Amino acid sequence: MRIHGILSLVFLLPLLAQSQPRLPQNYYWQKLDNGLEVVVIENPKVPLATIEIAVKNGAYTEGPEYSGLSHLFEHMFFKANRDYPTQELLLKRIQELGAIFNGTTGEERVNYFFTFDRDSLEAGLKFMNAAIRFPIYRTEDMQKERLVVDGEFQRGESDPGFQLWIACQKKLWGDLFTRKNPIGDHQVINTATPEKMMVIKDKYYIPNNSLLVICGDVKHERAFALAKNIFGDWAASGFDPLAKYPIPDFQPLKSTEYFVKESSIAQTPYEMFWWHGPDSRNDSAGTVAADVFSTILGLNSSKWQQALIDKGLASAASVSYQSAKYVGPINIFVVPNPNKLKECNDEIVKQIKMWGQSDYFTDDQLETAKQIMRRNKIRQSEKPSELPHDLTYWWCSFSLDYFTDYTNNCMKITRTDIQNYVNRYITGKPYIAGMIISPDMNKKFDASNTFKPSL
Amino acid sequence: MILRSLPALLLMSFSLLSFGQAKAPYEMTINGVKVIVQPSGNEIVQIMTVIRGGVQNYSLEQQGIEQLAIDALTECGTAKDDKNSFKDKLDKVSAEMYGSAGMDYSSFVMNCIRSDFDEVWPLYIDALTTPRFDKKEFERIRQDAINNLRSRASQPDYAIQKLAKETAFAGKNYAKTTEGNETTVSKLTPEITKAYYKSVLTRSRLLIVVVAEIDSAVLAQKIQALLSGIPAGAAFTEKREVYSPKHNSFKDEKRDLATNYIQGVTSAPLPGTPDFNAFSLAMRIFYNRHFLTVRTNHGLSYAPYTYFDGGLYPSGNIDVSTKDPNKYKQVLDSLISNIKKDGFTEEELRNMKTSYVTGFYYRQETNAAQASSLASNEILHKNWRRSYTMNDDMKKVTVSDLNRVFNKYITSITWVYQGDPQKVNTALYTQEQKPPVSKLSNSTKD
């Protein structure tokens, strides 16, 4: 608990100093009167500027009747708005700006980002303002876009990795599966209306639920002035959407389940194993321990890699934790050697059982993992146009303080922290295990009869 | 012997002061090998050793050998370290060492934090010059390669591109794949692969690219040590060929997919020729029009795209995944016909030049991207300085150039298809297109 206390101290600080979050050098923060948070990152490496708006929206806000609509909404952002009332005009404007652009929809964040010449900053911000505040939803545009989103679905469904992921998620999250599935449901998307888009907009696309990041060859004084001038009259909602429309609690898994899915497009088998893990609301210290532990398991010298990769039982065996505000999942992804399926799976289960033991990894491995994470931070800081994505991800699910303190907190993780994490979320806890394999290979290697918990 | 190119230093210093804080790039010749250096202004070291030749280096029966050889450099031990000892040393300092076999050249890269350079560089020399090719480890990575081949075959984007190359470039070097297939890879042994690697690791085939903040004298000394262990080898020049299909053609494969994947391959100009830059811009504008028409206006596809593969056997490519291949083809024919009839516009070209500037600097953001650009321009265009002058070069392209190259190269198309053959009318893809009556007065202007 003492260890927990030290780590907790770092995470408690945000409660004591709400007005100014801790940020790295050359990062600047302001909050406008309407609640819009603005961060400016000065990075003159190349003469470009990147602007990004992130909204606390995504799959986690979607009950079954809205499954996939945050994603469709993101697509509609690039259709039409008050200033550019057709998609053709909108795309033309993006081309005039010479912008590189995209948007993404995840479980807990939807973001939109543009990179262009630094001299186009004001024009770019005005463009973003029109798109996010004054979208135009036409039935015919939505009908066309449904086909496109469906096309995205179909591409996913042509990928055995995606098929396995979806099958696992349904079992992992049960009745609340839609809240972890950004791509959503075909039927819901195909019957979506402009009215439903407006519901999403009015609930979540509000300044007090959004973060604007301006990054690149910019000066923070000017950037803040532009942000205030352009976004300052965006009316706040007067409520916190996550308080007004709370996300239901994910229920813990009741039992372990294994399954084998046959698919003719799976040319080689894949396996996934999933647990419910920590999250920023209940155990932010655990989220850090999870990442350090995953890094240890990625070391060539780790018992995990030696047992599976070095011995030729698998060609890939990665362990990861997906940071989240609402139950981040812990995942193992394995590409087994199909000639050694049973040995591979027996070894996986054997290794997992050992993860919680005090001697599963050495002090040297723990230190190496931490130094890897320190160096990763240097690498992650290399590309200016990527910096906003990193920041908005943590803002949506954690906080800016967590983002700033993350690497230092990784350095403080102890063996006990990791054991606590493993024992709380993995050892002896129920999990979902799925395999996707072609019918021929299933028959040849008897996967359906061997892919079972062996202990 | 070390030669440093001062005129290049003076030439480049002016134009490069205009972006970021980069110092001027320069080149050296060390023991007959060209070394290109771009000071990076950051704490990251990226060093790329390029081996020329690509798929020209091996036969159809040995496809995959170069990739497996490069994988073996870090996965099968060195003279001093077995595989685990070697990888543990890399892990200690989070150094990345990896290679990739490409169609036109291959590369072996090291990436580390600057403070770790003295520790990582000797490992890099060991991997390059004294790989062990341990039998047990080689069998392991060969099995991994086969698993990866099967996994990739499951990826529909990869599968359609492979079919396109095998079909369009049948009998040519470009029909080969760098990763090989199960038949060719399963026949490779550590002895054969090691012998192959030794045959291509010659100074006559090498190029070294460095993007890092390292004192030039120190760098020269370290590279001299690397090259001292590598034989001179016979002179080597890459072959370059033009792809010119005479007629439209169509090949389909039944696959149980949720949608249908289609790719078309056209002719394109060789790198280093006058048409190259114009075609590069024309295909980007064509991408925009294709996206607008196919996705925005007709909702026919989530991911329609076109691209220009500007390698030593260049091609234009049209890619789409769609549930309605017949409607798609009609829409595409109409689009191409309109472009040929009415041409591109000044506005499109102006906007594309603006986009090009963004892309140009976007590619300068990381050491790795800079190194790749320098290597690519040196091998393909015989001019690494093109990485810095591309912007100005593109500004010289006119609408007349765009129209001329589009008409010249987007003619006959080799089509491939994977999905449900029942959904497609083959005749739509093989019928010859009547040339539209052009409204352009300068369509043949050079």
Interface residues (C-beta under 8 A of the other chain):
Chain A: P44 K45 V46 P47 L48 Q87 E88 L91 K92 Q95 E96 L97 G98 A99 I100 T115 F116 D117 Q143 K144 E145 R146 L147 V148 V149 D150 G151 E152 F153 Q154 R155 E157 S158 D159 P160 G161 S264 I265 A266 Q267 T268 Y270 L299 N300 S301 Q306 D310 G312 S315 V335 N337 P338 N339 T368 Q371 I372 R375 N376 I378 R379 E382 K383 P384 S385
Chain B: S18 F19 G20 Q21 G41 N42 E43 I44 K83 N84 K87 D88 L90 D91 K92 V93 S94 I113 E139 R140 Q143 D144 N147 N148 R150 S151 R152 A153 S154 Q155 P156 R255 D256 L257 A258 T259 Y261 N288 F291 L292 R295 T296 N297 H298 G299 L300 S301 Y302 A303 S321 T322 K323 E348 N351 M352 K353 T354 S355 Y356 V357 T358 G359 Y361 Y362 Q364 E365 T366 N367
